[in-house]
Amino acid sequence: MDMAGKRRRRVWRRVVIVWALAVVVAGGLTLWMQDSTEPQGPYVWEENDPEETPDLPPCPTPEEGGAVLCAYAEVD
């Protein structure tokens, strides 16, 4: 094999090694950052009174009749 072929193979080998290292580092950082964003325990269920209705504005009703879907979001 000539020198150009050996050099090309060496370059490709280094590219693959650098790519594999980048994938491993990025995966490790993703897992580490994902764990750090989750709230710390202990986790408990919040008890709600089923008789208590939330204080929400009324859902608008269409004039011609029909179904309406209302969605409410709580923003901090």
JOHU-V764898 format. One record per backbone hydrogen bond with DSSP energy under -0.5 kcal/mol. NH is the residue of the N-H (numbers start at 1). CO is the residue of the C=O. E is the energy in kcal/mol with one decimal. If there is no record, write none. Layout:
BEGIN
nh=NH co=CO e=E
nh=NH co=CO e=E
END
This chain:
BEGIN
nh=6 co=2 e=-1.7
nh=7 co=3 e=-2.7
nh=8 co=4 e=-2.4
nh=9 co=5 e=-2.2
nh=10 co=6 e=-2.3
nh=11 co=7 e=-2.5
nh=12 co=8 e=-2.4
nh=13 co=9 e=-2.3
nh=14 co=10 e=-2.1
nh=15 co=11 e=-2.3
nh=16 co=12 e=-2.5
nh=17 co=13 e=-2.2
nh=18 co=14 e=-2.6
nh=19 co=15 e=-2.4
nh=20 co=16 e=-2.5
nh=21 co=17 e=-2.4
nh=22 co=18 e=-2.3
nh=23 co=19 e=-2.2
nh=24 co=20 e=-2.2
nh=25 co=21 e=-2.6
nh=26 co=22 e=-2.6
nh=27 co=23 e=-2.3
nh=28 co=24 e=-2.3
nh=29 co=25 e=-2.5
nh=30 co=26 e=-2.3
nh=31 co=27 e=-2.3
nh=32 co=28 e=-2.4
nh=33 co=29 e=-2.8
nh=34 co=30 e=-2.3
nh=35 co=31 e=-2.0
nh=36 co=32 e=-1.5
nh=37 co=33 e=-1.0
nh=37 co=34 e=-0.5
nh=38 co=34 e=-0.6
nh=38 co=35 e=-0.6
nh=47 co=45 e=-0.6
nh=50 co=48 e=-0.6
nh=52 co=49 e=-1.0
nh=56 co=54 e=-1.5
nh=65 co=62 e=-0.8
nh=70 co=68 e=-0.5
nh=75 co=73 e=-0.6
END
